[in-house]
């Protein structure tokens, strides 16, 4: 008997249990495969710019700035290490991109279905405020999976000291565990949580908002009344807007997270009190003001537009043809 047909009789009153959508396992598998594919493609596009961003963010407060800006950082990095240096440490981010995007799309869909099963009608589209909530919920869930991956990624992106061989991911994992234990992999979780919760609400919200605008003004409804498939250029414009919103609005949280994750774990392990998310943010503010919290933001927003455009368009195309 289907779940929707189960009825509990109590005190002569019938209570119908909410039904779950069919084929949840298949839909989850599609979210994982399609989201992972889109995320990996986007990561290859944006990674050199992300390396520059992390190196700008992780410059210590007590030393003169090593880089005067994104172009200077790119120039110095390329001269010292070549293009390979800009892609150093990409193995962890590729895994992170697959995890992040599959988790985001999966949990975003699950959150929508949960709201439609409990609060809203399953036959009506969710209001924009509900979509923002679903985006925030998906980001909060994803942050738990993403923080350990980003911790290793950020440490690999920081340039090694002169004469030293850059550490590999396995040696960094062993070092973090040795000095900070299992919970050391979630150092910077507060920054990731703030960035992903607010950023994912902005990410999905911007995409849904721009897509709805295009549907109202340029797309004709389908014969069955469902939402029409937007042209590829409109999907990419909506995705680009999503990427810009995600990165700009909550960028200071990412700066603080990167600073925390790139500190020397051996030194931190000997301290009686480790700097917290808020103390690191206060230190950056006192040293450099708002400009310090947004250091590297320009290049991050610039690379996020094409990256998110490809992520959404690839995911939507896969969903359209194989969903």
C-alpha positions as CSV (number, residue, x, y, z in Angstrom):
1,X,0.0,0.0,0.0
2,X,1.4,3.5,-0.9
3,X,2.4,5.8,1.9
4,X,-0.3,8.3,0.9
5,X,-2.9,5.6,1.5
6,X,-1.8,4.8,5.0
7,X,-4.4,6.0,7.5
8,X,-4.1,6.0,11.3
9,X,-7.4,5.7,13.2
10,X,-7.3,7.2,16.6
11,X,-10.4,8.3,18.6
12,X,-12.5,7.7,15.5
13,X,-10.5,10.4,13.6
14,X,-8.6,9.7,10.4
15,X,-5.2,11.3,10.0
16,X,-3.6,11.0,6.6
17,X,0.2,10.8,6.7
18,X,2.1,13.0,4.2
19,X,3.5,11.0,1.3
20,X,7.0,11.2,0.0
21,X,7.7,11.8,-3.7
22,X,8.4,8.5,-5.5
23,X,11.8,7.5,-6.8
24,X,13.7,9.5,-4.1
25,X,16.7,7.2,-4.6
26,X,16.9,7.8,-8.3
27,X,16.4,11.6,-7.9
28,X,19.2,11.7,-5.3
29,X,21.5,9.8,-7.6
30,X,20.8,12.3,-10.4
31,X,21.5,15.3,-8.1
32,X,24.8,13.7,-7.1
33,X,25.9,12.9,-10.7
34,X,24.6,16.1,-12.3
35,X,25.7,18.4,-9.5
36,X,29.2,16.8,-9.3
37,X,29.7,17.1,-13.1
38,X,28.7,20.8,-13.0
39,X,30.8,21.5,-10.0
40,X,34.0,19.9,-11.4
41,X,33.6,21.8,-14.7
42,X,33.1,25.1,-12.8
43,X,36.1,24.4,-10.5
44,X,38.5,24.0,-13.5
45,X,37.4,27.4,-14.7
46,X,37.8,29.3,-11.5
47,X,40.6,27.6,-9.6
48,X,43.6,29.8,-10.6
49,X,41.6,32.8,-9.5
50,X,40.7,31.1,-6.3
51,X,44.4,30.5,-5.6
52,X,45.1,34.2,-6.0
53,X,42.2,35.0,-3.8
54,X,43.4,32.7,-0.9
55,X,47.0,34.1,-1.2
56,X,45.7,37.6,-0.9
57,X,43.4,36.7,2.0
58,X,46.1,34.8,4.0
59,X,48.7,37.6,4.2
60,X,49.7,38.0,7.9
61,X,48.8,41.2,9.7
62,X,52.2,41.6,11.3
63,X,54.2,41.5,8.1
64,X,54.3,43.9,5.1
65,X,51.9,42.8,2.3
66,X,53.5,40.4,-0.1
67,X,51.2,41.3,-2.9
68,X,49.9,44.7,-3.9
69,X,46.8,43.3,-5.6
70,X,45.3,40.4,-7.7
71,X,47.4,41.2,-10.8
72,X,50.6,41.4,-8.8
73,X,49.8,38.2,-7.0
74,X,49.1,36.4,-10.3
75,X,52.3,37.8,-11.8
76,X,54.5,36.7,-8.8
77,X,52.8,33.3,-8.6
78,X,53.2,32.6,-12.3
79,X,56.8,33.7,-12.3
80,X,57.7,31.6,-9.3
81,X,55.7,28.4,-10.1
82,X,54.2,28.7,-13.5
83,X,50.6,27.7,-14.4
84,X,51.1,24.4,-12.5
85,X,51.5,26.5,-9.3
86,X,48.2,28.2,-9.8
87,X,46.5,24.8,-10.0
88,X,48.5,23.4,-7.0
89,X,46.2,21.6,-4.6
90,X,43.3,21.2,-7.1
91,X,42.7,17.6,-6.1
92,X,40.9,18.6,-2.8
93,X,38.9,21.3,-4.5
94,X,37.7,19.0,-7.2
95,X,36.4,16.6,-4.5
96,X,35.0,19.6,-2.7
97,X,33.3,21.0,-5.8
98,X,31.7,17.6,-6.4
99,X,30.6,17.3,-2.8
100,X,29.4,21.0,-2.6
101,X,27.3,21.1,-5.7
102,X,25.8,17.7,-5.4
103,X,24.9,18.4,-1.8
104,X,23.6,21.9,-2.6
105,X,21.3,20.7,-5.4
106,X,20.2,17.6,-3.5
107,X,19.4,19.4,-0.2
108,X,17.8,22.3,-2.1
109,X,15.3,19.9,-3.8
110,X,14.7,18.0,-0.5
111,X,14.0,21.2,1.3
112,X,11.5,22.3,-1.3
113,X,9.7,18.9,-1.2
114,X,9.6,19.1,2.6
115,X,7.9,22.5,2.5
116,X,5.5,21.4,-0.1
117,X,4.6,18.3,1.9
118,X,4.1,20.2,5.2
119,X,3.2,23.9,4.6
120,X,2.5,24.6,1.0
121,X,0.6,22.9,-1.7
122,X,2.5,20.2,-3.7
123,X,0.8,21.4,-6.9
124,X,1.7,25.1,-6.5
125,X,5.2,26.7,-7.0
126,X,6.8,27.9,-3.8
127,X,7.0,31.6,-3.1
128,X,10.3,33.4,-3.4
129,X,10.7,33.6,0.4
130,X,10.4,29.9,0.7
131,X,13.0,29.4,-2.0
132,X,15.4,31.6,-0.1
133,X,14.8,29.5,3.0
134,X,15.5,26.3,1.0
135,X,18.7,27.8,-0.3
136,X,19.9,28.7,3.2
137,X,19.0,25.3,4.5
138,X,21.0,23.6,1.7
139,X,24.0,25.8,2.4
140,X,23.9,25.1,6.2
141,X,23.9,21.4,5.5
142,X,26.7,21.6,2.9
143,X,29.0,23.6,5.1
144,X,29.5,20.6,7.4
145,X,30.8,18.6,4.4
146,X,32.8,21.4,2.9
147,X,34.9,22.8,5.8
148,X,37.4,19.9,6.0
149,X,37.9,19.9,2.2
150,X,38.5,23.7,2.2
151,X,40.8,23.5,5.1
152,X,43.2,21.3,3.1
153,X,42.7,23.3,-0.1
154,X,43.6,26.6,1.6
155,X,46.7,25.2,3.2
156,X,47.9,23.8,-0.2
157,X,47.3,27.1,-2.0
158,X,49.5,29.2,0.3
159,X,53.0,29.4,-1.2
160,X,55.7,27.3,0.5
161,X,58.6,29.0,2.3
162,X,61.8,29.4,0.3
163,X,63.7,26.1,-0.2
164,X,60.8,24.0,1.2
165,X,58.9,21.5,-0.8
166,X,55.1,22.2,-0.8
167,X,53.3,19.7,1.4
168,X,50.9,17.2,-0.2
169,X,47.3,16.6,0.9
170,X,48.1,13.5,2.8
171,X,50.8,15.1,4.8
172,X,48.6,18.1,5.6
173,X,45.8,15.8,6.7
174,X,48.2,13.9,9.0
175,X,49.5,17.2,10.4
176,X,46.1,18.6,11.1
177,X,45.0,15.4,12.9
178,X,48.3,15.2,14.8
179,X,48.1,18.8,16.2
180,X,44.4,19.4,16.4
181,X,42.6,16.0,16.4
182,X,39.5,15.2,14.4
183,X,37.7,18.4,15.2
184,X,40.7,20.3,13.8
185,X,39.4,19.6,10.3
186,X,36.4,21.8,11.1
187,X,38.5,24.9,12.0
188,X,36.8,27.8,10.3
189,X,33.4,26.1,10.4
190,X,31.7,29.3,11.6
191,X,33.0,31.2,8.5
192,X,31.9,28.4,6.2
193,X,28.5,28.2,7.9
194,X,27.9,31.9,7.5
195,X,29.2,32.0,4.0
196,X,27.3,28.9,2.8
197,X,24.0,29.7,4.6
198,X,23.7,33.3,3.5
199,X,25.6,32.7,0.2
200,X,23.5,29.8,-0.9
201,X,20.3,31.7,-0.1
202,X,21.6,34.5,-2.4
203,X,22.9,31.9,-4.9
204,X,19.7,30.1,-5.4
205,X,17.6,33.2,-4.8
206,X,19.4,35.2,-7.5
207,X,19.2,32.3,-10.0
208,X,15.4,31.8,-9.3
209,X,14.7,35.5,-9.4
210,X,16.5,36.2,-12.7
211,X,15.1,33.0,-14.2
212,X,11.5,34.1,-13.2
213,X,12.2,37.5,-14.8
214,X,13.2,35.9,-18.1
215,X,10.1,33.6,-18.0
216,X,7.8,36.5,-17.4
217,X,9.2,38.6,-20.2
218,X,10.5,36.3,-22.9
219,X,9.4,32.7,-22.5
220,X,6.0,31.3,-23.6
221,X,4.3,28.8,-21.2
222,X,4.5,25.1,-22.2
223,X,1.4,23.1,-23.3
224,X,1.1,21.4,-20.0
225,X,1.5,24.6,-18.0
226,X,4.9,23.7,-16.6
227,X,7.8,26.2,-16.4
228,X,9.5,26.4,-19.8
229,X,13.2,25.6,-20.4
230,X,15.1,28.8,-20.7
231,X,17.6,29.4,-23.6
232,X,21.1,28.6,-22.7
233,X,22.2,32.2,-22.7
234,X,19.5,33.1,-20.2
235,X,20.4,30.2,-17.9
236,X,24.0,31.4,-18.0
237,X,23.0,35.0,-17.2
238,X,21.0,33.8,-14.3
239,X,23.9,31.7,-13.1
240,X,26.3,34.5,-13.4
241,X,24.1,36.8,-11.3
242,X,23.9,34.0,-8.7
243,X,27.7,33.7,-8.5
244,X,28.2,37.4,-8.0
245,X,25.5,37.6,-5.3
246,X,26.9,34.5,-3.5
247,X,30.5,35.8,-3.3
248,X,30.0,39.5,-2.7
249,X,27.4,39.6,0.1
250,X,29.2,37.2,2.5
251,X,32.8,37.7,1.4
252,X,34.1,38.9,4.8
253,X,33.2,35.5,6.4
254,X,35.3,33.8,3.7
255,X,38.2,36.0,4.4
256,X,38.1,35.2,8.1
257,X,37.8,31.5,7.4
258,X,40.8,31.5,5.0
259,X,42.9,33.4,7.6
260,X,42.0,30.8,10.3
261,X,42.6,27.8,8.0
262,X,46.0,28.9,6.7
263,X,47.5,29.6,10.1
264,X,50.3,27.2,11.2
265,X,48.7,24.3,13.0
266,X,51.8,23.4,14.8
267,X,52.0,26.8,16.4
268,X,48.3,26.9,17.1
269,X,48.5,23.5,18.8
270,X,50.8,24.9,21.4
271,X,48.6,27.9,22.3
272,X,46.4,27.8,25.3
273,X,43.7,29.7,23.5
274,X,43.2,29.6,19.8
275,X,41.8,32.7,18.0
276,X,38.1,32.5,17.4
277,X,36.2,33.5,14.3
278,X,35.2,36.8,15.9
279,X,38.7,37.6,17.3
280,X,40.2,37.0,13.8
281,X,37.6,39.2,12.2
282,X,38.3,41.9,14.8
283,X,42.0,41.7,14.2
284,X,41.6,42.1,10.4
285,X,39.2,45.1,10.9
286,X,41.6,46.8,13.3
287,X,44.6,46.3,11.0
288,X,43.0,47.0,7.6
289,X,39.4,48.0,8.1
290,X,36.6,47.0,5.7
291,X,39.2,46.8,2.8
292,X,41.0,44.0,4.6
293,X,37.8,42.0,4.9
294,X,37.2,42.4,1.2
295,X,40.8,41.8,0.0
296,X,40.6,39.6,-3.1
297,X,36.9,40.2,-3.6
298,X,37.2,41.7,-7.1
299,X,38.9,38.7,-8.6
300,X,36.6,36.3,-6.7
301,X,33.4,38.0,-8.0
302,X,35.0,38.2,-11.5
303,X,35.7,34.4,-11.6
304,X,32.4,33.4,-9.9
305,X,30.3,34.8,-12.7
306,X,31.5,32.5,-15.5
307,X,31.9,29.6,-13.0
308,X,28.3,29.7,-11.7
309,X,27.0,30.3,-15.2
310,X,28.5,27.0,-16.3
311,X,27.5,25.2,-13.1
312,X,23.8,26.1,-13.5
313,X,23.6,25.7,-17.3
314,X,25.4,22.3,-17.2
315,X,23.1,21.1,-14.3
316,X,19.9,22.3,-16.0
317,X,20.9,20.8,-19.3
318,X,21.7,17.4,-17.7
319,X,18.4,17.6,-15.8
320,X,16.5,18.5,-19.0
321,X,18.0,15.7,-21.2
322,X,18.5,12.9,-18.7
323,X,16.1,13.9,-15.8
